[in-house]
């Protein structure tokens, strides 16, 4: 993917890309950070998309396990995954194993209700768990910002 050069002709699109109307091609700036949000609830997906996009992140969405595994992880250069443990199509533990097998360095954040099965996840998993609630978006933003900083200090793992 071409790297953008600075010019007065570029315009930012809603998905984090820049378009140069003279060349009619998408240009991605180095340092973009892509988050994939996989949640069964369309209202939660849209809320998280809006909040993360407002922080300057590129955001992709998935409604179910198929979209997550086939479209999201394989085609979008995802840096971080925010995952609903009750995503339709597969149970949480096999899904986490598949994600770890496909993308071993992908940071996974499980965004779950307090009574979800996520509290019983084995300690060996590399996922971070954040309870859904009133102030969980602030905690989520802090975790994403830390993951972004970590990616820039450890580029071989991104």
VEXTOR-279942 format. One record per atom (N, C-alpha, C, O, CB): x, y, z. Coordinates in steps of 0.02 Angstrom, whole numbers, padded with zeros to 5 digits. Atoms other than C-alpha are relative to their C-alpha. Last residue first. Glycine has a CB too. Example, Ala and Ser with C-alpha at 12.3 -4.5 7.8 and 13.67 -1.06 7.14 Angstrom:
+--------+--------+--------+
:      u :      v :      w :
+--------+--------+--------+
: -00042 : -00059 : -00003 :
:  00684 : -00053 :  00357 :
: -00039 :  00055 :  00037 :
: -00014 :  00110 :  00045 :
:  00020 :  00023 : -00071 :
:  00045 : -00059 :  00000 :
:  00615 : -00225 :  00390 :
:  00045 :  00060 :  00000 :
:  00097 :  00059 :  00033 :
: -00050 :  00001 :  00062 :
+--------+--------+--------+
This chain:
+--------+--------+--------+
:      u :      v :      w :
+--------+--------+--------+
:  00063 : -00026 :  00025 :
:  00134 : -00301 :  00735 :
: -00022 : -00034 : -00063 :
: -00074 : -00017 : -00090 :
:  00004 :  00074 : -00011 :
:  00056 :  00039 : -00024 :
:  00266 : -00399 :  00831 :
: -00067 :  00025 : -00026 :
: -00119 : -00001 : -00004 :
: -00001 :  00000 :  00075 :
: -00004 :  00067 :  00028 :
:  00418 : -00337 :  00736 :
: -00059 : -00043 :  00021 :
: -00070 : -00096 : -00009 :
:  00064 : -00033 :  00020 :
:  00029 :  00006 :  00067 :
:  00365 : -00157 :  00770 :
:  00004 : -00070 : -00028 :
: -00036 : -00086 : -00073 :
:  00035 :  00047 : -00045 :
: -00017 :  00069 :  00019 :
:  00394 : -00170 :  00960 :
: -00027 : -00014 : -00070 :
: -00072 : -00055 : -00077 :
: -00029 : -00051 :  00051 :
: -00064 :  00015 : -00030 :
:  00399 :  00012 :  01020 :
:  00024 : -00070 : -00016 :
:  00082 : -00086 : -00007 :
: -00005 :  00010 :  00075 :
: -00052 : -00045 :  00027 :
:  00265 :  00068 :  00898 :
:  00068 : -00013 :  00031 :
:  00119 :  00002 :  00000 :
: -00019 :  00072 :  00011 :
: -00012 :  00017 :  00070 :
:  00155 : -00083 :  00935 :
:  00056 :  00042 : -00029 :
:  00097 :  00018 : -00068 :
: -00064 :  00009 : -00041 :
: -00038 :  00062 :  00000 :
:  00171 : -00054 :  01123 :
:  00018 : -00020 : -00072 :
:  00073 : -00044 : -00084 :
: -00039 : -00056 :  00034 :
: -00069 : -00017 : -00021 :
:  00114 :  00127 :  01104 :
:  00044 : -00062 : -00003 :
:  00102 : -00057 : -00025 :
:  00000 :  00029 :  00071 :
: -00030 : -00039 :  00055 :
: -00038 :  00068 :  01006 :
:  00072 :  00019 :  00016 :
:  00116 :  00014 : -00027 :
: -00042 :  00063 : -00013 :
: -00016 :  00047 :  00054 :
: -00076 : -00066 :  01134 :
:  00032 :  00036 : -00058 :
:  00078 :  00009 : -00090 :
: -00064 : -00038 : -00023 :
: -00059 :  00037 : -00022 :
: -00066 :  00064 :  01274 :
:  00021 : -00050 : -00053 :
:  00081 : -00058 : -00065 :
: -00014 : -00037 :  00066 :
: -00057 : -00046 :  00004 :
: -00186 :  00178 :  01180 :
:  00064 : -00035 :  00021 :
:  00117 : -00024 : -00010 :
: -00012 :  00062 :  00044 :
: -00016 : -00009 :  00071 :
: -00306 :  00032 :  01155 :
:  00060 :  00046 : -00008 :
:  00105 :  00031 : -00049 :
: -00061 :  00029 : -00038 :
: -00030 :  00063 :  00023 :
: -00301 : -00014 :  01341 :
:  00021 :  00006 : -00074 :
:  00075 : -00018 : -00093 :
: -00049 : -00059 :  00009 :
: -00067 :  00004 : -00029 :
: -00331 :  00168 :  01391 :
:  00036 : -00063 : -00024 :
:  00096 : -00061 : -00039 :
: -00005 :  00000 :  00077 :
: -00043 : -00048 :  00034 :
: -00477 :  00183 :  01269 :
:  00071 : -00002 :  00027 :
:  00119 :  00004 : -00012 :
: -00028 :  00071 :  00007 :
: -00014 :  00027 :  00067 :
: -00555 :  00024 :  01339 :
:  00047 :  00046 : -00039 :
:  00094 :  00022 : -00071 :
: -00066 : -00010 : -00039 :
: -00049 :  00053 : -00011 :
: -00542 :  00091 :  01517 :
:  00021 : -00030 : -00067 :
:  00080 : -00044 : -00078 :
: -00028 : -00055 :  00046 :
: -00062 : -00033 : -00019 :
: -00629 :  00250 :  01460 :
:  00055 : -00051 :  00012 :
:  00112 : -00040 : -00009 :
: -00010 :  00044 :  00063 :
: -00028 : -00028 :  00061 :
: -00763 :  00149 :  01368 :
:  00066 :  00035 :  00016 :
:  00113 :  00033 : -00024 :
: -00049 :  00050 : -00032 :
: -00045 :  00047 :  00033 :
: -00792 :  00043 :  01523 :
:  00032 :  00029 : -00062 :
:  00086 :  00007 : -00082 :
: -00036 : -00064 : -00017 :
: -00064 : -00033 :  00015 :
: -00861 :  00190 :  01620 :
:  00048 : -00046 : -00037 :
:  00108 : -00031 : -00040 :
:  00032 :  00025 :  00065 :
:  00003 : -00072 :  00009 :
: -01045 :  00142 :  01622 :
:  00065 :  00033 : -00020 :
:  00066 :  00075 : -00065 :
: -00025 :  00031 :  00061 :
:  00032 : -00039 : -00053 :
: -01025 : -00044 :  01600 :
:  00004 :  00073 : -00016 :
:  00026 :  00093 : -00070 :
:  00031 : -00015 :  00067 :
:  00043 : -00051 :  00028 :
: -00955 : -00184 :  01495 :
: -00035 :  00036 :  00057 :
: -00058 :  00004 :  00104 :
: -00052 : -00030 : -00050 :
:  00072 :  00007 : -00011 :
: -00819 : -00276 :  01591 :
: -00037 :  00058 : -00034 :
: -00016 :  00116 : -00030 :
: -00016 : -00002 :  00075 :
:  00028 : -00063 : -00026 :
: -00645 : -00274 :  01516 :
: -00076 : -00010 :  00005 :
: -00108 : -00030 : -00043 :
:  00018 :  00061 : -00046 :
:  00072 : -00001 : -00011 :
: -00545 : -00433 :  01489 :
: -00021 :  00066 :  00032 :
:  00007 :  00088 :  00082 :
: -00022 : -00059 :  00044 :
:  00015 : -00045 : -00055 :
: -00372 : -00436 :  01409 :
: -00076 :  00002 :  00007 :
: -00111 :  00003 : -00043 :
:  00030 :  00072 : -00013 :
:  00052 : -00051 :  00007 :
: -00333 : -00586 :  01300 :
: -00006 :  00042 :  00064 :
:  00006 :  00018 :  00119 :
: -00068 : -00032 : -00017 :
: -00032 : -00065 :  00003 :
: -00167 : -00679 :  01309 :
: -00050 :  00057 : -00006 :
: -00031 :  00114 : -00014 :
:  00048 :  00002 : -00059 :
:  00019 : -00039 :  00060 :
: -00245 : -00840 :  01369 :
:  00032 :  00069 :  00002 :
:  00043 :  00097 :  00056 :
: -00076 :  00006 : -00005 :
: -00050 :  00004 :  00053 :
: -00146 : -00941 :  01497 :
: -00017 :  00042 : -00061 :
:  00026 :  00055 : -00102 :
:  00010 : -00070 : -00020 :
: -00050 : -00053 : -00011 :
: -00256 : -00884 :  01643 :
:  00050 :  00002 : -00057 :
:  00080 :  00055 : -00070 :
:  00037 : -00010 :  00067 :
: -00064 :  00021 : -00029 :
: -00396 : -00993 :  01578 :
:  00050 :  00057 :  00004 :
:  00051 :  00102 : -00039 :
:  00029 : -00058 : -00041 :
: -00050 :  00012 :  00051 :
: -00559 : -00901 :  01543 :
:  00065 : -00021 :  00033 :
:  00084 :  00008 :  00084 :
:  00010 :  00063 : -00044 :
: -00027 :  00068 : -00008 :
: -00688 : -00921 :  01682 :
:  00053 : -00017 : -00052 :
:  00070 : -00076 : -00061 :
: -00056 : -00050 : -00003 :
: -00035 :  00002 : -00064 :
: -00725 : -00734 :  01700 :
:  00031 : -00069 :  00013 :
:  00073 : -00076 :  00057 :
: -00048 :  00017 :  00057 :
: -00069 : -00024 :  00007 :
: -00761 : -00732 :  01514 :
:  00037 : -00002 :  00066 :
:  00099 : -00006 :  00066 :
:  00000 :  00070 : -00028 :
: -00046 :  00054 : -00012 :
: -00916 : -00840 :  01543 :
:  00073 :  00022 : -00002 :
:  00117 : -00017 :  00014 :
: -00011 : -00055 : -00049 :
: -00018 :  00042 :  00057 :
: -01020 : -00682 :  01552 :
:  00051 : -00053 :  00021 :
:  00082 : -00048 :  00074 :
:  00029 :  00043 : -00057 :
:  00019 :  00069 : -00012 :
: -01088 : -00617 :  01719 :
:  00015 : -00047 : -00058 :
: -00004 : -00106 : -00056 :
: -00074 : -00004 :  00016 :
: -00031 :  00029 : -00060 :
: -00994 : -00452 :  01717 :
: -00017 : -00073 :  00011 :
:  00024 : -00109 :  00040 :
: -00020 :  00039 :  00060 :
:  00042 : -00015 : -00058 :
: -01044 : -00415 :  01536 :
:  00030 : -00034 :  00061 :
:  00064 : -00086 :  00054 :
: -00073 : -00022 : -00012 :
:  00052 :  00046 : -00022 :
: -00900 : -00434 :  01415 :
: -00041 :  00029 :  00057 :
: -00018 :  00071 :  00095 :
:  00030 : -00066 :  00021 :
:  00044 : -00051 : -00030 :
: -00775 : -00337 :  01309 :
: -00064 : -00036 :  00019 :
: -00106 : -00049 : -00023 :
: -00013 :  00061 : -00049 :
:  00068 :  00027 : -00005 :
: -00639 : -00464 :  01270 :
: -00041 :  00049 :  00040 :
: -00026 :  00062 :  00099 :
:  00001 : -00072 :  00034 :
:  00035 : -00025 : -00059 :
: -00484 : -00368 :  01215 :
: -00070 : -00029 : -00001 :
: -00109 : -00016 : -00048 :
: -00001 :  00079 :  00001 :
:  00072 :  00013 : -00003 :
: -00369 : -00460 :  01095 :
: -00026 :  00028 :  00066 :
:  00001 :  00013 :  00119 :
: -00015 : -00076 : -00007 :
:  00026 : -00015 : -00067 :
: -00194 : -00399 :  01046 :
: -00076 : -00007 : -00001 :
: -00109 :  00022 : -00043 :
:  00021 :  00072 :  00024 :
:  00058 : -00044 : -00002 :
: -00137 : -00484 :  00886 :
: -00023 :  00008 :  00073 :
: -00033 : -00041 :  00108 :
: -00058 : -00027 : -00043 :
: -00018 : -00061 : -00035 :
:  00037 : -00559 :  00902 :
: -00057 :  00051 :  00003 :
: -00047 :  00107 :  00026 :
:  00059 :  00032 : -00035 :
: -00027 :  00010 : -00068 :
: -00012 : -00740 :  00865 :
:  00017 :  00065 :  00037 :
:  00018 :  00064 :  00099 :
:  00061 : -00042 : -00004 :
: -00035 : -00064 : -00012 :
: -00125 : -00695 :  00718 :
:  00029 : -00002 :  00070 :
:  00001 :  00027 :  00116 :
: -00049 :  00061 : -00008 :
: -00005 : -00040 :  00061 :
: -00195 : -00854 :  00641 :
:  00043 :  00063 :  00008 :
:  00082 :  00080 : -00036 :
: -00069 :  00021 : -00024 :
: -00035 :  00039 :  00051 :
: -00162 : -00974 :  00786 :
:  00012 :  00041 : -00063 :
:  00066 :  00038 : -00093 :
: -00039 : -00063 : -00017 :
: -00070 :  00004 : -00020 :
: -00209 : -00845 :  00918 :
:  00042 : -00039 : -00052 :
:  00100 : -00023 : -00064 :
:  00006 : -00032 :  00069 :
: -00030 : -00067 :  00009 :
: -00370 : -00804 :  00826 :
:  00074 : -00003 :  00017 :
:  00115 :  00025 : -00019 :
: -00036 :  00052 :  00045 :
: -00007 : -00012 :  00071 :
: -00414 : -00989 :  00812 :
:  00034 :  00067 : -00014 :
:  00077 :  00072 : -00057 :
: -00068 : -00002 : -00035 :
: -00053 :  00044 :  00025 :
: -00379 : -01019 :  00997 :
:  00012 :  00012 : -00075 :
:  00069 :  00014 : -00097 :
: -00017 : -00074 :  00013 :
: -00063 : -00029 : -00023 :
: -00484 : -00866 :  01046 :
:  00059 : -00042 : -00024 :
:  00111 : -00015 : -00043 :
:  00002 :  00004 :  00077 :
: -00013 : -00061 :  00040 :
: -00627 : -00931 :  00939 :
:  00066 :  00032 :  00020 :
:  00105 :  00051 : -00023 :
: -00058 :  00051 :  00010 :
: -00026 :  00020 :  00066 :
: -00616 : -01105 :  01016 :
:  00016 :  00061 : -00044 :
:  00063 :  00059 : -00083 :
: -00050 : -00045 : -00036 :
: -00065 :  00032 : -00007 :
: -00630 : -01024 :  01189 :
:  00027 : -00026 : -00066 :
:  00086 : -00014 : -00082 :
: -00003 : -00057 :  00050 :
: -00056 : -00045 : -00014 :
: -00770 : -00901 :  01149 :
:  00068 : -00035 : -00001 :
:  00114 : -00011 : -00034 :
: -00010 :  00033 :  00066 :
: -00012 : -00014 : -00071 :
: -00895 : -01018 :  01069 :
:  00064 :  00040 :  00010 :
:  00107 :  00040 : -00034 :
:  00003 : -00066 :  00040 :
: -00051 :  00042 : -00031 :
: -00934 : -01002 :  00883 :
:  00005 :  00018 :  00074 :
: -00011 :  00074 :  00094 :
:  00070 :  00009 : -00035 :
: -00037 :  00041 :  00046 :
: -01060 : -00930 :  00760 :
:  00052 : -00046 :  00031 :
:  00072 : -00094 : -00001 :
:  00032 :  00042 : -00049 :
:  00033 :  00057 :  00032 :
: -01139 : -00785 :  00851 :
:  00048 : -00038 : -00046 :
:  00090 : -00009 : -00080 :
: -00060 :  00024 : -00041 :
:  00004 : -00010 :  00072 :
: -01024 : -00676 :  00959 :
: -00032 : -00061 : -00033 :
: -00012 : -00118 : -00019 :
:  00070 :  00014 : -00031 :
:  00060 :  00034 :  00023 :
: -01060 : -00705 :  01143 :
: -00012 :  00010 : -00075 :
: -00069 :  00011 : -00097 :
: -00061 :  00023 :  00039 :
: -00007 :  00072 : -00011 :
: -00883 : -00663 :  01201 :
: -00060 : -00040 : -00025 :
: -00055 : -00101 : -00034 :
:  00011 : -00014 :  00072 :
:  00057 :  00018 : -00042 :
: -00893 : -00490 :  01118 :
:  00004 : -00076 :  00010 :
:  00008 : -00113 : -00039 :
: -00069 :  00021 : -00033 :
:  00041 :  00059 :  00013 :
: -00720 : -00451 :  01049 :
: -00055 : -00009 :  00051 :
: -00043 : -00005 :  00111 :
:  00043 : -00061 : -00001 :
:  00046 : -00006 : -00056 :
: -00617 : -00293 :  01030 :
: -00055 : -00051 : -00013 :
: -00091 : -00045 : -00063 :
: -00029 :  00074 :  00009 :
:  00067 :  00027 :  00007 :
: -00474 : -00342 :  00914 :
: -00038 :  00012 :  00065 :
: -00015 : -00007 :  00119 :
:  00001 : -00075 : -00018 :
:  00032 :  00016 : -00063 :
: -00312 : -00243 :  00897 :
: -00072 : -00023 : -00014 :
: -00105 :  00004 : -00058 :
:  00001 :  00060 :  00049 :
: -00048 : -00007 : -00054 :
: -00186 : -00213 :  00758 :
: -00028 : -00021 :  00067 :
:  00009 : -00043 :  00111 :
:  00025 :  00070 :  00003 :
:  00025 : -00018 : -00066 :
: -00292 : -00272 :  00611 :
:  00057 :  00000 :  00051 :
:  00098 : -00045 :  00053 :
: -00055 : -00049 :  00022 :
: -00060 : -00020 : -00036 :
: -00214 : -00273 :  00438 :
: -00016 :  00023 :  00070 :
:  00006 :  00077 :  00091 :
:  00035 :  00055 : -00037 :
: -00002 : -00069 : -00023 :
: -00387 : -00272 :  00358 :
:  00063 :  00022 :  00036 :
:  00067 :  00079 :  00057 :
: -00057 :  00012 :  00044 :
: -00004 : -00052 :  00051 :
: -00403 : -00424 :  00247 :
:  00013 :  00070 :  00024 :
:  00023 :  00115 : -00018 :
: -00062 :  00000 : -00037 :
: -00040 :  00014 :  00059 :
: -00374 : -00583 :  00345 :
:  00012 :  00059 : -00046 :
:  00063 :  00061 : -00080 :
: -00032 : -00055 : -00038 :
: -00070 :  00014 : -00016 :
: -00430 : -00533 :  00518 :
:  00043 : -00007 : -00062 :
:  00101 :  00015 : -00062 :
:  00005 : -00063 :  00041 :
: -00034 : -00047 : -00043 :
: -00592 : -00449 :  00469 :
:  00074 : -00012 :  00010 :
:  00115 :  00032 : -00004 :
: -00032 :  00000 :  00065 :
: -00008 : -00067 :  00028 :
: -00658 : -00541 :  00319 :
:  00045 :  00045 :  00042 :
:  00090 :  00077 :  00016 :
: -00068 :  00033 : -00008 :
: -00012 : -00001 :  00072 :
: -00642 : -00726 :  00354 :
:  00014 :  00069 : -00028 :
:  00059 :  00077 : -00069 :
: -00060 : -00029 : -00035 :
: -00055 :  00043 :  00021 :
: -00618 : -00738 :  00542 :
:  00015 :  00006 : -00074 :
:  00074 :  00006 : -00094 :
: -00016 : -00072 :  00015 :
: -00061 : -00011 : -00038 :
: -00722 : -00591 :  00603 :
:  00059 : -00039 : -00030 :
:  00112 : -00011 : -00044 :
: -00009 : -00018 :  00074 :
: -00027 : -00065 :  00021 :
: -00854 : -00599 :  00468 :
:  00066 :  00014 :  00034 :
:  00112 :  00042 :  00004 :
: -00050 :  00056 :  00014 :
: -00021 :  00007 :  00070 :
: -00878 : -00785 :  00504 :
:  00031 :  00065 : -00026 :
:  00084 :  00065 : -00056 :
: -00060 : -00020 : -00044 :
: -00066 :  00032 :  00003 :
: -00878 : -00758 :  00692 :
:  00025 : -00007 : -00072 :
:  00084 : -00001 : -00085 :
: -00003 : -00069 :  00033 :
:  00000 :  00070 : -00022 :
: -01020 : -00633 :  00685 :
:  00069 : -00030 : -00009 :
:  00115 :  00004 : -00033 :
: -00054 : -00041 : -00039 :
:  00062 :  00017 : -00036 :
: -01062 : -00448 :  00663 :
:  00001 : -00071 :  00028 :
: -00036 : -00085 :  00075 :
: -00058 :  00007 : -00047 :
:  00021 :  00068 :  00016 :
: -00889 : -00383 :  00616 :
: -00061 : -00017 :  00043 :
: -00063 : -00001 :  00103 :
:  00057 : -00052 :  00013 :
:  00052 :  00032 : -00040 :
: -00834 : -00201 :  00609 :
: -00014 : -00071 : -00025 :
: -00007 : -00087 : -00084 :
: -00064 :  00040 : -00003 :
:  00037 :  00048 :  00042 :
: -00678 : -00109 :  00551 :
: -00049 : -00036 :  00046 :
: -00037 : -00041 :  00106 :
:  00047 : -00051 : -00037 :
:  00043 :  00049 : -00031 :
: -00607 :  00047 :  00635 :
: -00035 : -00042 : -00053 :
: -00062 : -00016 : -00102 :
: -00052 :  00034 :  00046 :
:  00038 :  00029 :  00056 :
: -00460 :  00159 :  00590 :
: -00039 : -00058 :  00029 :
: -00011 : -00099 :  00065 :
:  00048 : -00023 : -00060 :
: -00015 :  00068 :  00023 :
: -00409 :  00249 :  00749 :
: -00041 : -00018 : -00062 :
: -00096 :  00008 : -00071 :
: -00013 : -00050 :  00056 :
: -00046 :  00001 :  00056 :
: -00409 :  00437 :  00774 :
:  00018 : -00068 : -00026 :
:  00063 : -00074 : -00068 :
:  00061 :  00036 :  00019 :
: -00068 :  00000 : -00027 :
: -00486 :  00448 :  00948 :
:  00053 : -00003 : -00056 :
:  00113 :  00002 : -00042 :
:  00009 : -00058 :  00048 :
: -00011 : -00067 : -00027 :
: -00653 :  00497 :  00869 :
:  00070 :  00007 :  00030 :
:  00097 :  00062 :  00035 :
: -00053 :  00016 :  00052 :
: -00014 : -00042 :  00057 :
: -00642 :  00336 :  00767 :
:  00014 :  00072 :  00023 :
:  00055 :  00107 : -00006 :
: -00058 : -00001 : -00051 :
: -00069 :  00014 :  00021 :
: -00629 :  00240 :  00931 :
:  00019 :  00042 : -00061 :
:  00077 :  00063 : -00066 :
:  00008 : -00075 : -00016 :
: -00047 : -00021 : -00052 :
: -00785 :  00321 :  01005 :
:  00072 : -00010 : -00023 :
:  00115 :  00033 : -00012 :
: -00012 : -00038 :  00064 :
:  00001 : -00073 : -00004 :
: -00889 :  00307 :  00844 :
:  00053 :  00025 :  00051 :
:  00089 :  00073 :  00037 :
: -00070 :  00025 :  00020 :
: -00029 : -00027 :  00062 :
: -00841 :  00126 :  00814 :
:  00006 :  00076 :  00004 :
:  00058 :  00104 : -00012 :
: -00043 : -00020 : -00060 :
: -00072 :  00010 : -00004 :
: -00875 :  00081 :  00997 :
:  00035 :  00028 : -00062 :
:  00089 :  00057 : -00057 :
:  00016 : -00074 :  00009 :
: -00026 : -00043 : -00053 :
: -01048 :  00159 :  00988 :
:  00076 : -00006 :  00005 :
:  00111 :  00045 :  00009 :
: -00033 : -00019 :  00067 :
: -00001 : -00069 :  00025 :
: -01084 :  00078 :  00818 :
:  00027 :  00048 :  00053 :
:  00065 :  00094 :  00036 :
: -00071 :  00021 : -00020 :
: -00049 : -00007 :  00055 :
: -01035 : -00095 :  00877 :
:  00007 :  00072 : -00022 :
:  00062 :  00098 : -00029 :
: -00020 : -00045 : -00059 :
: -00066 :  00000 : -00032 :
: -01132 : -00073 :  01041 :
:  00055 :  00008 : -00053 :
:  00102 :  00046 : -00043 :
:  00011 : -00066 :  00040 :
: -00006 : -00063 : -00036 :
: -01288 : -00023 :  00945 :
:  00068 :  00005 :  00035 :
:  00099 :  00058 :  00035 :
: -00057 :  00008 :  00052 :
: -00017 : -00054 :  00046 :
: -01267 : -00166 :  00820 :
:  00008 :  00068 :  00034 :
:  00047 :  00110 :  00011 :
: -00054 :  00006 : -00053 :
:  00048 : -00054 : -00007 :
: -01260 : -00295 :  00961 :
:  00019 :  00058 : -00046 :
:  00072 :  00088 : -00039 :
: -00004 :  00024 :  00073 :
:  00064 :  00023 :  00026 :
: -01168 : -00455 :  00913 :
: -00052 :  00056 : -00002 :
: -00100 :  00053 : -00040 :
: -00026 : -00058 :  00041 :
:  00052 :  00001 : -00052 :
: -00998 : -00375 :  00934 :
: -00066 : -00018 : -00031 :
: -00081 :  00002 : -00087 :
: -00005 :  00068 :  00037 :
:  00045 :  00056 :  00014 :
: -00835 : -00390 :  00837 :
: -00049 : -00006 :  00058 :
: -00032 : -00030 :  00112 :
:  00040 : -00066 : -00010 :
:  00050 :  00008 : -00053 :
: -00739 : -00226 :  00834 :
: -00048 : -00054 : -00022 :
: -00081 : -00047 : -00073 :
: -00037 :  00068 :  00014 :
:  00057 :  00038 :  00023 :
: -00580 : -00230 :  00729 :
: -00046 : -00011 :  00059 :
: -00026 : -00038 :  00110 :
:  00022 : -00069 : -00032 :
:  00036 :  00038 : -00051 :
: -00458 : -00092 :  00772 :
: -00058 : -00036 : -00035 :
: -00095 : -00006 : -00074 :
: -00026 :  00046 :  00057 :
:  00064 :  00027 :  00019 :
: -00330 : -00025 :  00648 :
: -00029 : -00044 :  00055 :
:  00004 : -00089 :  00081 :
:  00006 : -00041 : -00064 :
:  00013 :  00055 : -00046 :
: -00188 :  00089 :  00699 :
: -00070 : -00024 : -00013 :
: -00118 :  00014 : -00007 :
:  00010 :  00021 :  00075 :
:  00071 :  00015 : -00009 :
: -00118 :  00207 :  00567 :
: -00006 : -00061 :  00045 :
:  00036 : -00106 :  00043 :
: -00036 : -00013 : -00068 :
:  00022 : -00015 : -00068 :
:  00064 :  00246 :  00602 :
: -00074 : -00009 :  00009 :
: -00099 : -00002 :  00065 :
:  00019 :  00069 :  00018 :
: -00033 :  00045 : -00047 :
:  00115 :  00259 :  00420 :
: -00021 :  00019 :  00071 :
: -00031 :  00079 :  00085 :
:  00078 :  00004 : -00007 :
: -00058 : -00029 : -00034 :
: -00018 :  00353 :  00324 :
:  00034 : -00052 :  00044 :
:  00000 : -00095 :  00073 :
: -00022 :  00059 :  00042 :
:  00003 :  00011 : -00072 :
: -00129 :  00255 :  00208 :
:  00063 :  00028 :  00032 :
:  00119 :  00013 :  00011 :
: -00007 : -00076 :  00015 :
: -00066 : -00003 : -00029 :
: -00156 :  00321 :  00032 :
: -00006 : -00008 :  00075 :
: -00044 :  00029 :  00106 :
:  00036 :  00067 : -00019 :
: -00001 : -00008 : -00072 :
: -00308 :  00276 : -00069 :
:  00071 : -00002 :  00026 :
:  00112 : -00043 :  00004 :
: -00043 : -00054 :  00034 :
: -00021 :  00059 : -00036 :
: -00301 :  00306 : -00255 :
:  00000 :  00014 :  00075 :
:  00008 :  00072 :  00095 :
:  00069 : -00024 : -00024 :
:  00056 :  00046 : -00010 :
: -00386 :  00425 : -00374 :
:  00022 : -00065 :  00032 :
:  00001 : -00120 :  00012 :
: -00033 : -00014 : -00067 :
: -00023 :  00067 :  00016 :
: -00220 :  00507 : -00422 :
: -00055 : -00052 :  00006 :
: -00047 : -00108 : -00019 :
:  00057 : -00018 :  00046 :
: -00037 : -00001 :  00063 :
: -00274 :  00690 : -00432 :
:  00021 : -00071 : -00021 :
:  00027 : -00084 : -00081 :
:  00062 :  00044 :  00007 :
:  00045 : -00001 :  00058 :
: -00410 :  00665 : -00302 :
:  00037 :  00001 : -00067 :
:  00009 : -00020 : -00118 :
: -00045 :  00060 :  00004 :
: -00029 : -00053 :  00040 :
: -00280 :  00613 : -00171 :
: -00042 :  00001 : -00064 :
: -00034 : -00043 : -00106 :
:  00077 : -00013 : -00015 :
:  00011 :  00005 :  00072 :
: -00380 :  00513 : -00048 :
:  00031 :  00060 : -00033 :
:  00019 :  00117 : -00014 :
: -00076 : -00006 : -00017 :
: -00002 : -00065 :  00033 :
: -00324 :  00487 :  00131 :
: -00009 : -00013 : -00075 :
:  00017 : -00061 : -00102 :
:  00067 :  00037 :  00015 :
: -00043 : -00005 :  00058 :
: -00376 :  00334 :  00229 :
:  00000 :  00072 : -00025 :
: -00043 :  00112 : -00008 :
: -00024 : -00047 : -00056 :
: -00069 : -00010 : -00018 :
: -00442 :  00328 :  00406 :
:  00048 :  00005 : -00059 :
:  00108 :  00012 : -00049 :
:  00021 : -00055 :  00044 :
: -00031 :  00063 : -00021 :
: -00612 :  00252 :  00369 :
:  00075 :  00006 :  00014 :
:  00108 : -00045 :  00019 :
: -00012 : -00052 : -00051 :
:  00024 :  00022 : -00065 :
: -00707 :  00418 :  00369 :
:  00033 : -00065 :  00024 :
:  00031 : -00080 :  00083 :
: -00074 : -00010 : -00002 :
:  00066 :  00032 :  00004 :
: -00604 :  00489 :  00227 :
: -00018 : -00026 :  00069 :
:  00023 : -00024 :  00115 :
:  00000 : -00057 : -00052 :
:  00009 :  00059 : -00042 :
: -00461 :  00614 :  00245 :
: -00071 : -00027 : -00009 :
: -00119 :  00012 : -00011 :
:  00014 :  00018 :  00075 :
:  00058 : -00005 : -00044 :
: -00432 :  00732 :  00098 :
: -00006 : -00064 :  00039 :
:  00001 : -00119 :  00011 :
: -00065 :  00014 : -00040 :
:  00027 :  00060 : -00033 :
: -00267 :  00759 :  00008 :
: -00060 :  00016 :  00043 :
: -00065 :  00070 :  00072 :
:  00054 : -00033 :  00043 :
:  00055 :  00030 :  00038 :
: -00239 :  00904 : -00113 :
: -00032 : -00061 :  00035 :
: -00084 : -00084 :  00014 :
:  00025 : -00021 : -00067 :
:  00062 : -00035 : -00015 :
: -00135 :  01015 :  00001 :
: -00060 : -00031 : -00034 :
: -00116 : -00009 : -00022 :
:  00006 :  00073 : -00020 :
:  00017 : -00050 :  00051 :
:  00007 :  00892 : -00002 :
: -00066 :  00032 :  00018 :
: -00103 :  00006 :  00059 :
: -00003 : -00033 : -00071 :
:  00040 : -00058 : -00020 :
:  00097 :  00779 :  00119 :
: -00011 :  00047 : -00059 :
:  00036 :  00067 : -00093 :
:  00033 :  00037 :  00057 :
: -00045 : -00057 : -00004 :
:  00154 :  00614 :  00049 :
: -00044 :  00060 :  00015 :
: -00102 :  00062 : -00005 :
:  00042 :  00010 : -00066 :
:  00021 : -00067 :  00019 :
:  00050 :  00462 :  00087 :
:  00058 :  00049 :  00004 :
:  00100 :  00045 :  00049 :
: -00058 :  00024 :  00044 :
: -00002 : -00044 : -00058 :
:  00125 :  00288 :  00092 :
: -00014 :  00071 : -00023 :
:  00011 :  00093 : -00075 :
:  00068 : -00004 :  00037 :
: -00042 : -00059 :  00003 :
:  00074 :  00170 : -00046 :
: -00005 :  00041 :  00064 :
: -00056 :  00042 :  00098 :
: -00020 :  00043 : -00059 :
:  00042 : -00059 :  00000 :
:  00000 :  00000 :  00000 :
:  00044 :  00062 :  00000 :
:  00091 :  00065 :  00040 :
: -00048 :  00000 :  00061 :
+--------+--------+--------+
